């Protein structure tokens, strides 16, 4: 058998998946709507509610309503907890 190096082995490195990569599975699992998912994506980027509202052409009240719905669906109580949940 050919191959370079000692024993010709393979090295695999495992690391946690980025939160953005976990979001589609989370959205499907918890029944998060497409609009709620967009709000989560912005929150993961560190955007403030007003920034999210401006970017998505929503009122800050609507963004907060989406966040509350996401918290209820996922069983978390804050943005920090949601981000931590996605980062596990």
mmCIF file as gemmi writes it, N, C-alpha and C atoms, coordinates in Angstrom:
data_model
loop_
_atom_site.group_PDB
_atom_site.id
_atom_site.type_symbol
_atom_site.label_atom_id
_atom_site.label_alt_id
_atom_site.label_comp_id
_atom_site.label_asym_id
_atom_site.label_entity_id
_atom_site.label_seq_id
_atom_site.pdbx_PDB_ins_code
_atom_site.Cartn_x
_atom_site.Cartn_y
_atom_site.Cartn_z
_atom_site.occupancy
_atom_site.B_iso_or_equiv
_atom_site.pdbx_formal_charge
_atom_site.auth_seq_id
_atom_site.auth_asym_id
_atom_site.pdbx_PDB_model_num
ATOM 1 N N . UNK Axp A 1 ? 0.841 -1.185 0 1 0 ? 1 A 1
ATOM 2 C CA . UNK Axp A 1 ? 0 0 0 1 0 ? 1 A 1
ATOM 3 C C . UNK Axp A 1 ? 0.877 1.235 0 1 0 ? 1 A 1
ATOM 4 N N . UNK Axp A 2 ? 0.514 2.153 -0.793 1 0 ? 2 A 1
ATOM 5 C CA . UNK Axp A 2 ? 1.281 3.387 -0.864 1 0 ? 2 A 1
ATOM 6 C C . UNK Axp A 2 ? 0.848 4.34 0.217 1 0 ? 2 A 1
ATOM 7 N N . UNK Axp A 3 ? 1.082 5.551 -0.012 1 0 ? 3 A 1
ATOM 8 C CA . UNK Axp A 3 ? 0.626 6.568 0.934 1 0 ? 3 A 1
ATOM 9 C C . UNK Axp A 3 ? 1.807 7.25 1.561 1 0 ? 3 A 1
ATOM 10 N N . UNK Axp A 4 ? 1.608 8.435 1.915 1 0 ? 4 A 1
ATOM 11 C CA . UNK Axp A 4 ? 2.687 9.176 2.529 1 0 ? 4 A 1
ATOM 12 C C . UNK Axp A 4 ? 2.539 9.2 4.032 1 0 ? 4 A 1
ATOM 13 N N . UNK Axp A 5 ? 3.568 9.54 4.684 1 0 ? 5 A 1
ATOM 14 C CA . UNK Axp A 5 ? 3.524 9.696 6.124 1 0 ? 5 A 1
ATOM 15 C C . UNK Axp A 5 ? 3.55 8.37 6.847 1 0 ? 5 A 1
ATOM 16 N N . UNK Axp A 6 ? 3.553 8.455 8.111 1 0 ? 6 A 1
ATOM 17 C CA . UNK Axp A 6 ? 3.62 7.283 8.969 1 0 ? 6 A 1
ATOM 18 C C . UNK Axp A 6 ? 2.262 6.609 9.023 1 0 ? 6 A 1
ATOM 19 N N . UNK Axp A 7 ? 2.185 5.388 8.558 1 0 ? 7 A 1
ATOM 20 C CA . UNK Axp A 7 ? 0.946 4.633 8.623 1 0 ? 7 A 1
ATOM 21 C C . UNK Axp A 7 ? -0.115 5.077 7.644 1 0 ? 7 A 1
ATOM 22 N N . UNK Axp A 8 ? 0.075 6.163 6.944 1 0 ? 8 A 1
ATOM 23 C CA . UNK Axp A 8 ? -0.916 6.636 5.97 1 0 ? 8 A 1
ATOM 24 C C . UNK Axp A 8 ? -2.287 6.886 6.573 1 0 ? 8 A 1
ATOM 25 N N . UNK Axp A 9 ? -2.382 7.285 7.843 1 0 ? 9 A 1
ATOM 26 C CA . UNK Axp A 9 ? -3.653 7.493 8.533 1 0 ? 9 A 1
ATOM 27 C C . UNK Axp A 9 ? -4.365 8.768 8.113 1 0 ? 9 A 1
ATOM 28 N N . UNK Axp A 10 ? -5.552 8.882 8.616 1 0 ? 10 A 1
ATOM 29 C CA . UNK Axp A 10 ? -6.39 10.053 8.357 1 0 ? 10 A 1
ATOM 30 C C . UNK Axp A 10 ? -6.629 10.767 9.672 1 0 ? 10 A 1
ATOM 31 N N . UNK Axp A 11 ? -6.589 12.076 9.64 1 0 ? 11 A 1
ATOM 32 C CA . UNK Axp A 11 ? -6.859 12.873 10.823 1 0 ? 11 A 1
ATOM 33 C C . UNK Axp A 11 ? -8.197 13.565 10.638 1 0 ? 11 A 1
ATOM 34 N N . UNK Axp A 12 ? -9.032 13.48 11.653 1 0 ? 12 A 1
ATOM 35 C CA . UNK Axp A 12 ? -10.339 14.136 11.63 1 0 ? 12 A 1
ATOM 36 C C . UNK Axp A 12 ? -10.394 15.087 12.816 1 0 ? 12 A 1
ATOM 37 N N . UNK Axp A 13 ? -10.79 16.318 12.551 1 0 ? 13 A 1
ATOM 38 C CA . UNK Axp A 13 ? -10.939 17.303 13.61 1 0 ? 13 A 1
ATOM 39 C C . UNK Axp A 13 ? -12.416 17.609 13.78 1 0 ? 13 A 1
ATOM 40 N N . UNK Axp A 14 ? -12.9 17.503 15.003 1 0 ? 14 A 1
ATOM 41 C CA . UNK Axp A 14 ? -14.29 17.812 15.299 1 0 ? 14 A 1
ATOM 42 C C . UNK Axp A 14 ? -14.367 19.146 16.014 1 0 ? 14 A 1
ATOM 43 N N . UNK Axp A 15 ? -15.344 19.93 15.639 1 0 ? 15 A 1
ATOM 44 C CA . UNK Axp A 15 ? -15.565 21.209 16.302 1 0 ? 15 A 1
ATOM 45 C C . UNK Axp A 15 ? -17.055 21.508 16.257 1 0 ? 15 A 1
ATOM 46 N N . UNK Axp A 16 ? -17.53 22.322 17.179 1 0 ? 16 A 1
ATOM 47 C CA . UNK Axp A 16 ? -18.955 22.656 17.17 1 0 ? 16 A 1
ATOM 48 C C . UNK Axp A 16 ? -19.342 23.353 15.869 1 0 ? 16 A 1
ATOM 49 N N . UNK Axp A 17 ? -20.542 23.069 15.401 1 0 ? 17 A 1
ATOM 50 C CA . UNK Axp A 17 ? -21.047 23.734 14.195 1 0 ? 17 A 1
ATOM 51 C C . UNK Axp A 17 ? -21.385 25.182 14.525 1 0 ? 17 A 1
ATOM 52 N N . UNK Axp A 18 ? -21.113 26.097 13.595 1 0 ? 18 A 1
ATOM 53 C CA . UNK Axp A 18 ? -21.502 27.489 13.815 1 0 ? 18 A 1
ATOM 54 C C . UNK Axp A 18 ? -23.021 27.595 13.96 1 0 ? 18 A 1
ATOM 55 N N . UNK Axp A 19 ? -23.457 28.549 14.758 1 0 ? 19 A 1
ATOM 56 C CA . UNK Axp A 19 ? -24.886 28.738 15.021 1 0 ? 19 A 1
ATOM 57 C C . UNK Axp A 19 ? -25.685 28.87 13.731 1 0 ? 19 A 1
ATOM 58 N N . UNK Axp A 20 ? -25.14 29.583 12.751 1 0 ? 20 A 1
ATOM 59 C CA . UNK Axp A 20 ? -25.858 29.773 11.485 1 0 ? 20 A 1
ATOM 60 C C . UNK Axp A 20 ? -26.103 28.449 10.778 1 0 ? 20 A 1
ATOM 61 N N . UNK Axp A 21 ? -25.194 27.486 10.952 1 0 ? 21 A 1
ATOM 62 C CA . UNK Axp A 21 ? -25.368 26.173 10.33 1 0 ? 21 A 1
ATOM 63 C C . UNK Axp A 21 ? -26.432 25.34 11.039 1 0 ? 21 A 1
ATOM 64 N N . UNK Axp A 22 ? -26.638 25.612 12.322 1 0 ? 22 A 1
ATOM 65 C CA . UNK Axp A 22 ? -27.635 24.877 13.102 1 0 ? 22 A 1
ATOM 66 C C . UNK Axp A 22 ? -29.039 25.448 12.937 1 0 ? 22 A 1
ATOM 67 N N . UNK Axp A 23 ? -29.126 26.673 12.471 1 0 ? 23 A 1
ATOM 68 C CA . UNK Axp A 23 ? -30.414 27.369 12.403 1 0 ? 23 A 1
ATOM 69 C C . UNK Axp A 23 ? -31.472 26.65 11.57 1 0 ? 23 A 1
ATOM 70 N N . UNK Axp A 24 ? -31.169 26.118 10.389 1 0 ? 24 A 1
ATOM 71 C CA . UNK Axp A 24 ? -32.212 25.414 9.629 1 0 ? 24 A 1
ATOM 72 C C . UNK Axp A 24 ? -32.807 24.238 10.4 1 0 ? 24 A 1
ATOM 73 N N . UNK Axp A 25 ? -31.968 23.474 11.081 1 0 ? 25 A 1
ATOM 74 C CA . UNK Axp A 25 ? -32.471 22.344 11.865 1 0 ? 25 A 1
ATOM 75 C C . UNK Axp A 25 ? -33.302 22.836 13.039 1 0 ? 25 A 1
ATOM 76 N N . UNK Axp A 26 ? -32.835 23.874 13.707 1 0 ? 26 A 1
ATOM 77 C CA . UNK Axp A 26 ? -33.572 24.446 14.832 1 0 ? 26 A 1
ATOM 78 C C . UNK Axp A 26 ? -34.934 24.951 14.379 1 0 ? 26 A 1
ATOM 79 N N . UNK Axp A 27 ? -34.953 25.658 13.254 1 0 ? 27 A 1
ATOM 80 C CA . UNK Axp A 27 ? -36.209 26.21 12.739 1 0 ? 27 A 1
ATOM 81 C C . UNK Axp A 27 ? -37.197 25.097 12.426 1 0 ? 27 A 1
ATOM 82 N N . UNK Axp A 28 ? -36.723 24.052 11.811 1 0 ? 28 A 1
ATOM 83 C CA . UNK Axp A 28 ? -37.59 22.926 11.473 1 0 ? 28 A 1
ATOM 84 C C . UNK Axp A 28 ? -38.077 22.213 12.732 1 0 ? 28 A 1
ATOM 85 N N . UNK Axp A 29 ? -37.173 21.952 13.639 1 0 ? 29 A 1
ATOM 86 C CA . UNK Axp A 29 ? -37.493 21.219 14.865 1 0 ? 29 A 1
ATOM 87 C C . UNK Axp A 29 ? -38.541 21.951 15.704 1 0 ? 29 A 1
ATOM 88 N N . UNK Axp A 30 ? -38.38 23.273 15.854 1 0 ? 30 A 1
ATOM 89 C CA . UNK Axp A 30 ? -39.252 24.048 16.736 1 0 ? 30 A 1
ATOM 90 C C . UNK Axp A 30 ? -40.398 24.75 16.007 1 0 ? 30 A 1
ATOM 91 N N . UNK Axp A 31 ? -40.503 24.585 14.716 1 0 ? 31 A 1
ATOM 92 C CA . UNK Axp A 31 ? -41.591 25.224 13.98 1 0 ? 31 A 1
ATOM 93 C C . UNK Axp A 31 ? -41.445 26.731 13.862 1 0 ? 31 A 1
ATOM 94 N N . UNK Axp A 32 ? -40.213 27.179 13.712 1 0 ? 32 A 1
ATOM 95 C CA . UNK Axp A 32 ? -39.947 28.61 13.556 1 0 ? 32 A 1
ATOM 96 C C . UNK Axp A 32 ? -40.24 29.004 12.115 1 0 ? 32 A 1
ATOM 97 N N . UNK Axp A 33 ? -41.029 30.059 11.953 1 0 ? 33 A 1
ATOM 98 C CA . UNK Axp A 33 ? -41.419 30.504 10.611 1 0 ? 33 A 1
ATOM 99 C C . UNK Axp A 33 ? -40.233 31.104 9.865 1 0 ? 33 A 1
ATOM 100 N N . UNK Axp A 34 ? -40.4 31.287 8.581 1 0 ? 34 A 1
ATOM 101 C CA . UNK Axp A 34 ? -39.339 31.87 7.751 1 0 ? 34 A 1
ATOM 102 C C . UNK Axp A 34 ? -38.986 33.28 8.236 1 0 ? 34 A 1
ATOM 103 N N . UNK Axp A 35 ? -39.985 34.067 8.596 1 0 ? 35 A 1
ATOM 104 C CA . UNK Axp A 35 ? -39.733 35.433 9.057 1 0 ? 35 A 1
ATOM 105 C C . UNK Axp A 35 ? -39.024 35.417 10.41 1 0 ? 35 A 1
ATOM 106 N N . UNK Axp A 36 ? -39.449 34.517 11.301 1 0 ? 36 A 1
ATOM 107 C CA . UNK Axp A 36 ? -38.78 34.393 12.593 1 0 ? 36 A 1
ATOM 108 C C . UNK Axp A 36 ? -37.331 33.96 12.405 1 0 ? 36 A 1
ATOM 109 N N . UNK Axp A 37 ? -37.107 33.069 11.473 1 0 ? 37 A 1
ATOM 110 C CA . UNK Axp A 37 ? -35.743 32.615 11.19 1 0 ? 37 A 1
ATOM 111 C C . UNK Axp A 37 ? -34.881 33.782 10.717 1 0 ? 37 A 1
ATOM 112 N N . UNK Axp A 38 ? -35.441 34.647 9.889 1 0 ? 38 A 1
ATOM 113 C CA . UNK Axp A 38 ? -34.704 35.821 9.426 1 0 ? 38 A 1
ATOM 114 C C . UNK Axp A 38 ? -34.34 36.722 10.6 1 0 ? 38 A 1
ATOM 115 N N . UNK Axp A 39 ? -35.26 36.876 11.538 1 0 ? 39 A 1
ATOM 116 C CA . UNK Axp A 39 ? -34.981 37.681 12.733 1 0 ? 39 A 1
ATOM 117 C C . UNK Axp A 39 ? -33.859 37.039 13.545 1 0 ? 39 A 1
ATOM 118 N N . UNK Axp A 40 ? -33.886 35.728 13.713 1 0 ? 40 A 1
ATOM 119 C CA . UNK Axp A 40 ? -32.829 35.03 14.455 1 0 ? 40 A 1
ATOM 120 C C . UNK Axp A 40 ? -31.489 35.22 13.758 1 0 ? 40 A 1
ATOM 121 N N . UNK Axp A 41 ? -31.463 35.122 12.441 1 0 ? 41 A 1
ATOM 122 C CA . UNK Axp A 41 ? -30.208 35.298 11.699 1 0 ? 41 A 1
ATOM 123 C C . UNK Axp A 41 ? -29.598 36.665 11.998 1 0 ? 41 A 1
ATOM 124 N N . UNK Axp A 42 ? -30.447 37.689 12.019 1 0 ? 42 A 1
ATOM 125 C CA . UNK Axp A 42 ? -29.961 39.042 12.31 1 0 ? 42 A 1
ATOM 126 C C . UNK Axp A 42 ? -29.481 39.142 13.755 1 0 ? 42 A 1
ATOM 127 N N . UNK Axp A 43 ? -30.217 38.529 14.67 1 0 ? 43 A 1
ATOM 128 C CA . UNK Axp A 43 ? -29.833 38.547 16.087 1 0 ? 43 A 1
ATOM 129 C C . UNK Axp A 43 ? -28.486 37.853 16.288 1 0 ? 43 A 1
ATOM 130 N N . UNK Axp A 44 ? -28.259 36.764 15.556 1 0 ? 44 A 1
ATOM 131 C CA . UNK Axp A 44 ? -26.984 36.05 15.654 1 0 ? 44 A 1
ATOM 132 C C . UNK Axp A 44 ? -25.82 36.908 15.179 1 0 ? 44 A 1
ATOM 133 N N . UNK Axp A 45 ? -26.102 37.832 14.307 1 0 ? 45 A 1
ATOM 134 C CA . UNK Axp A 45 ? -25.05 38.751 13.814 1 0 ? 45 A 1
ATOM 135 C C . UNK Axp A 45 ? -24.807 39.893 14.796 1 0 ? 45 A 1
ATOM 136 N N . UNK Axp A 46 ? -25.582 39.908 15.895 1 0 ? 46 A 1
ATOM 137 C CA . UNK Axp A 46 ? -25.396 40.945 16.907 1 0 ? 46 A 1
ATOM 138 C C . UNK Axp A 46 ? -26.184 42.203 16.661 1 0 ? 46 A 1
ATOM 139 N N . UNK Axp A 47 ? -27.124 42.154 15.723 1 0 ? 47 A 1
ATOM 140 C CA . UNK Axp A 47 ? -27.931 43.338 15.409 1 0 ? 47 A 1
ATOM 141 C C . UNK Axp A 47 ? -28.897 43.648 16.557 1 0 ? 47 A 1
ATOM 142 N N . UNK Axp A 48 ? -29.07 44.919 16.85 1 0 ? 48 A 1
ATOM 143 C CA . UNK Axp A 48 ? -30.042 45.37 17.845 1 0 ? 48 A 1
ATOM 144 C C . UNK Axp A 48 ? -31.442 45.316 17.228 1 0 ? 48 A 1
ATOM 145 N N . UNK Axp A 49 ? -32.454 45.33 18.078 1 0 ? 49 A 1
ATOM 146 C CA . UNK Axp A 49 ? -33.841 45.254 17.602 1 0 ? 49 A 1
ATOM 147 C C . UNK Axp A 49 ? -34.135 46.345 16.575 1 0 ? 49 A 1
ATOM 148 N N . UNK Axp A 50 ? -33.704 47.567 16.848 1 0 ? 50 A 1
ATOM 149 C CA . UNK Axp A 50 ? -33.974 48.672 15.9 1 0 ? 50 A 1
ATOM 150 C C . UNK Axp A 50 ? -33.286 48.43 14.556 1 0 ? 50 A 1
ATOM 151 N N . UNK Axp A 51 ? -32.078 47.894 14.588 1 0 ? 51 A 1
ATOM 152 C CA . UNK Axp A 51 ? -31.363 47.591 13.35 1 0 ? 51 A 1
ATOM 153 C C . UNK Axp A 51 ? -32.065 46.494 12.571 1 0 ? 51 A 1
ATOM 154 N N . UNK Axp A 52 ? -32.512 45.463 13.281 1 0 ? 52 A 1
ATOM 155 C CA . UNK Axp A 52 ? -33.243 44.373 12.631 1 0 ? 52 A 1
ATOM 156 C C . UNK Axp A 52 ? -34.515 44.919 11.998 1 0 ? 52 A 1
ATOM 157 N N . UNK Axp A 53 ? -35.219 45.747 12.739 1 0 ? 53 A 1
ATOM 158 C CA . UNK Axp A 53 ? -36.471 46.335 12.24 1 0 ? 53 A 1
ATOM 159 C C . UNK Axp A 53 ? -36.22 47.131 10.965 1 0 ? 53 A 1
ATOM 160 N N . UNK Axp A 54 ? -35.196 47.958 10.986 1 0 ? 54 A 1
ATOM 161 C CA . UNK Axp A 54 ? -34.875 48.768 9.804 1 0 ? 54 A 1
ATOM 162 C C . UNK Axp A 54 ? -34.529 47.888 8.611 1 0 ? 54 A 1
ATOM 163 N N . UNK Axp A 55 ? -33.682 46.904 8.842 1 0 ? 55 A 1
ATOM 164 C CA . UNK Axp A 55 ? -33.213 46.035 7.761 1 0 ? 55 A 1
ATOM 165 C C . UNK Axp A 55 ? -34.35 45.221 7.149 1 0 ? 55 A 1
ATOM 166 N N . UNK Axp A 56 ? -35.294 44.767 7.987 1 0 ? 56 A 1
ATOM 167 C CA . UNK Axp A 56 ? -36.381 43.916 7.511 1 0 ? 56 A 1
ATOM 168 C C . UNK Axp A 56 ? -37.665 44.691 7.226 1 0 ? 56 A 1
ATOM 169 N N . UNK Axp A 57 ? -37.594 46.007 7.354 1 0 ? 57 A 1
ATOM 170 C CA . UNK Axp A 57 ? -38.756 46.872 7.103 1 0 ? 57 A 1
ATOM 171 C C . UNK Axp A 57 ? -39.93 46.493 8.003 1 0 ? 57 A 1
ATOM 172 N N . UNK Axp A 58 ? -39.619 46.345 9.299 1 0 ? 58 A 1
ATOM 173 C CA . UNK Axp A 58 ? -40.619 46.035 10.311 1 0 ? 58 A 1
ATOM 174 C C . UNK Axp A 58 ? -40.536 47.084 11.402 1 0 ? 58 A 1
ATOM 175 N N . UNK Axp A 59 ? -41.543 47.109 12.263 1 0 ? 59 A 1
ATOM 176 C CA . UNK Axp A 59 ? -41.451 47.971 13.437 1 0 ? 59 A 1
ATOM 177 C C . UNK Axp A 59 ? -40.666 47.224 14.517 1 0 ? 59 A 1
ATOM 178 N N . UNK Axp A 60 ? -40.016 47.97 15.412 1 0 ? 60 A 1
ATOM 179 C CA . UNK Axp A 60 ? -39.32 47.307 16.524 1 0 ? 60 A 1
ATOM 180 C C . UNK Axp A 60 ? -40.279 46.428 17.341 1 0 ? 60 A 1
ATOM 181 N N . UNK Axp A 61 ? -41.521 46.862 17.473 1 0 ? 61 A 1
ATOM 182 C CA . UNK Axp A 61 ? -42.524 46.075 18.202 1 0 ? 61 A 1
ATOM 183 C C . UNK Axp A 61 ? -42.715 44.704 17.536 1 0 ? 61 A 1
ATOM 184 N N . UNK Axp A 62 ? -42.787 44.683 16.215 1 0 ? 62 A 1
ATOM 185 C CA . UNK Axp A 62 ? -42.96 43.424 15.478 1 0 ? 62 A 1
ATOM 186 C C . UNK Axp A 62 ? -41.743 42.523 15.653 1 0 ? 62 A 1
ATOM 187 N N . UNK Axp A 63 ? -40.556 43.095 15.618 1 0 ? 63 A 1
ATOM 188 C CA . UNK Axp A 63 ? -39.329 42.307 15.831 1 0 ? 63 A 1
ATOM 189 C C . UNK Axp A 63 ? -39.362 41.686 17.222 1 0 ? 63 A 1
ATOM 190 N N . UNK Axp A 64 ? -39.737 42.483 18.229 1 0 ? 64 A 1
ATOM 191 C CA . UNK Axp A 64 ? -39.828 41.949 19.587 1 0 ? 64 A 1
ATOM 192 C C . UNK Axp A 64 ? -40.881 40.851 19.68 1 0 ? 64 A 1
ATOM 193 N N . UNK Axp A 65 ? -41.997 41.01 18.97 1 0 ? 65 A 1
ATOM 194 C CA . UNK Axp A 65 ? -43.017 39.956 18.945 1 0 ? 65 A 1
ATOM 195 C C . UNK Axp A 65 ? -42.455 38.667 18.349 1 0 ? 65 A 1
ATOM 196 N N . UNK Axp A 66 ? -41.697 38.79 17.269 1 0 ? 66 A 1
ATOM 197 C CA . UNK Axp A 66 ? -41.065 37.613 16.663 1 0 ? 66 A 1
ATOM 198 C C . UNK Axp A 66 ? -40.099 36.955 17.643 1 0 ? 66 A 1
ATOM 199 N N . UNK Axp A 67 ? -39.291 37.766 18.317 1 0 ? 67 A 1
ATOM 200 C CA . UNK Axp A 67 ? -38.339 37.217 19.277 1 0 ? 67 A 1
ATOM 201 C C . UNK Axp A 67 ? -39.062 36.494 20.413 1 0 ? 67 A 1
ATOM 202 N N . UNK Axp A 68 ? -40.137 37.086 20.915 1 0 ? 68 A 1
ATOM 203 C CA . UNK Axp A 68 ? -40.905 36.436 21.99 1 0 ? 68 A 1
ATOM 204 C C . UNK Axp A 68 ? -41.482 35.103 21.521 1 0 ? 68 A 1
ATOM 205 N N . UNK Axp A 69 ? -41.962 35.058 20.292 1 0 ? 69 A 1
ATOM 206 C CA . UNK Axp A 69 ? -42.502 33.807 19.745 1 0 ? 69 A 1
ATOM 207 C C . UNK Axp A 69 ? -41.399 32.756 19.629 1 0 ? 69 A 1
ATOM 208 N N . UNK Axp A 70 ? -40.224 33.182 19.215 1 0 ? 70 A 1
ATOM 209 C CA . UNK Axp A 70 ? -39.082 32.268 19.084 1 0 ? 70 A 1
ATOM 210 C C . UNK Axp A 70 ? -38.689 31.746 20.46 1 0 ? 70 A 1
ATOM 211 N N . UNK Axp A 71 ? -38.634 32.629 21.452 1 0 ? 71 A 1
ATOM 212 C CA . UNK Axp A 71 ? -38.285 32.203 22.811 1 0 ? 71 A 1
ATOM 213 C C . UNK Axp A 71 ? -39.295 31.179 23.32 1 0 ? 71 A 1
ATOM 214 N N . UNK Axp A 72 ? -40.574 31.454 23.096 1 0 ? 72 A 1
ATOM 215 C CA . UNK Axp A 72 ? -41.631 30.543 23.549 1 0 ? 72 A 1
ATOM 216 C C . UNK Axp A 72 ? -41.492 29.173 22.87 1 0 ? 72 A 1
ATOM 217 N N . UNK Axp A 73 ? -41.254 29.184 21.566 1 0 ? 73 A 1
ATOM 218 C CA . UNK Axp A 73 ? -41.143 27.93 20.817 1 0 ? 73 A 1
ATOM 219 C C . UNK Axp A 73 ? -39.92 27.111 21.223 1 0 ? 73 A 1
ATOM 220 N N . UNK Axp A 74 ? -38.823 27.795 21.541 1 0 ? 74 A 1
ATOM 221 C CA . UNK Axp A 74 ? -37.573 27.094 21.847 1 0 ? 74 A 1
ATOM 222 C C . UNK Axp A 74 ? -37.366 26.858 23.34 1 0 ? 74 A 1
ATOM 223 N N . UNK Axp A 75 ? -38.199 27.49 24.163 1 0 ? 75 A 1
ATOM 224 C CA . UNK Axp A 75 ? -38.086 27.297 25.607 1 0 ? 75 A 1
ATOM 225 C C . UNK Axp A 75 ? -36.975 28.106 26.261 1 0 ? 75 A 1
ATOM 226 N N . UNK Axp A 76 ? -36.524 29.156 25.593 1 0 ? 76 A 1
ATOM 227 C CA . UNK Axp A 76 ? -35.522 30.036 26.191 1 0 ? 76 A 1
ATOM 228 C C . UNK Axp A 76 ? -36.206 31.322 26.635 1 0 ? 76 A 1
ATOM 229 N N . UNK Axp A 77 ? -35.476 32.146 27.381 1 0 ? 77 A 1
ATOM 230 C CA . UNK Axp A 77 ? -36.111 33.364 27.886 1 0 ? 77 A 1
ATOM 231 C C . UNK Axp A 77 ? -35.404 34.651 27.48 1 0 ? 77 A 1
ATOM 232 N N . UNK Axp A 78 ? -34.344 34.539 26.686 1 0 ? 78 A 1
ATOM 233 C CA . UNK Axp A 78 ? -33.636 35.749 26.264 1 0 ? 78 A 1
ATOM 234 C C . UNK Axp A 78 ? -32.832 35.48 24.992 1 0 ? 78 A 1
ATOM 235 N N . UNK Axp A 79 ? -32.418 36.564 24.381 1 0 ? 79 A 1
ATOM 236 C CA . UNK Axp A 79 ? -31.575 36.459 23.184 1 0 ? 79 A 1
ATOM 237 C C . UNK Axp A 79 ? -30.266 35.749 23.511 1 0 ? 79 A 1
ATOM 238 N N . UNK Axp A 80 ? -29.685 36.117 24.652 1 0 ? 80 A 1
ATOM 239 C CA . UNK Axp A 80 ? -28.416 35.499 25.065 1 0 ? 80 A 1
ATOM 240 C C . UNK Axp A 80 ? -28.58 33.984 25.217 1 0 ? 80 A 1
ATOM 241 N N . UNK Axp A 81 ? -29.693 33.569 25.809 1 0 ? 81 A 1
ATOM 242 C CA . UNK Axp A 81 ? -29.942 32.146 26.009 1 0 ? 81 A 1
ATOM 243 C C . UNK Axp A 81 ? -30.142 31.445 24.665 1 0 ? 81 A 1
ATOM 244 N N . UNK Axp A 82 ? -30.836 32.105 23.737 1 0 ? 82 A 1
ATOM 245 C CA . UNK Axp A 82 ? -31.049 31.532 22.402 1 0 ? 82 A 1
ATOM 246 C C . UNK Axp A 82 ? -29.722 31.346 21.682 1 0 ? 82 A 1
ATOM 247 N N . UNK Axp A 83 ? -28.871 32.355 21.733 1 0 ? 83 A 1
ATOM 248 C CA . UNK Axp A 83 ? -27.563 32.279 21.084 1 0 ? 83 A 1
ATOM 249 C C . UNK Axp A 83 ? -26.716 31.193 21.738 1 0 ? 83 A 1
ATOM 250 N N . UNK Axp A 84 ? -26.769 31.11 23.053 1 0 ? 84 A 1
ATOM 251 C CA . UNK Axp A 84 ? -26.018 30.066 23.768 1 0 ? 84 A 1
ATOM 252 C C . UNK Axp A 84 ? -26.536 28.686 23.366 1 0 ? 84 A 1
ATOM 253 N N . UNK Axp A 85 ? -27.841 28.559 23.204 1 0 ? 85 A 1
ATOM 254 C CA . UNK Axp A 85 ? -28.451 27.29 22.803 1 0 ? 85 A 1
ATOM 255 C C . UNK Axp A 85 ? -27.94 26.894 21.41 1 0 ? 85 A 1
ATOM 256 N N . UNK Axp A 86 ? -27.836 27.836 20.532 1 0 ? 86 A 1
ATOM 257 C CA . UNK Axp A 86 ? -27.367 27.564 19.171 1 0 ? 86 A 1
ATOM 258 C C . UNK Axp A 86 ? -25.86 27.323 19.132 1 0 ? 86 A 1
ATOM 259 N N . UNK Axp A 87 ? -25.16 27.783 20.133 1 0 ? 87 A 1
ATOM 260 C CA . UNK Axp A 87 ? -23.701 27.664 20.147 1 0 ? 87 A 1
ATOM 261 C C . UNK Axp A 87 ? -23.223 26.404 20.85 1 0 ? 87 A 1
ATOM 262 N N . UNK Axp A 88 ? -24.14 25.622 21.409 1 0 ? 88 A 1
ATOM 263 C CA . UNK Axp A 88 ? -23.744 24.406 22.146 1 0 ? 88 A 1
ATOM 264 C C . UNK Axp A 88 ? -23.305 23.323 21.203 1 0 ? 88 A 1
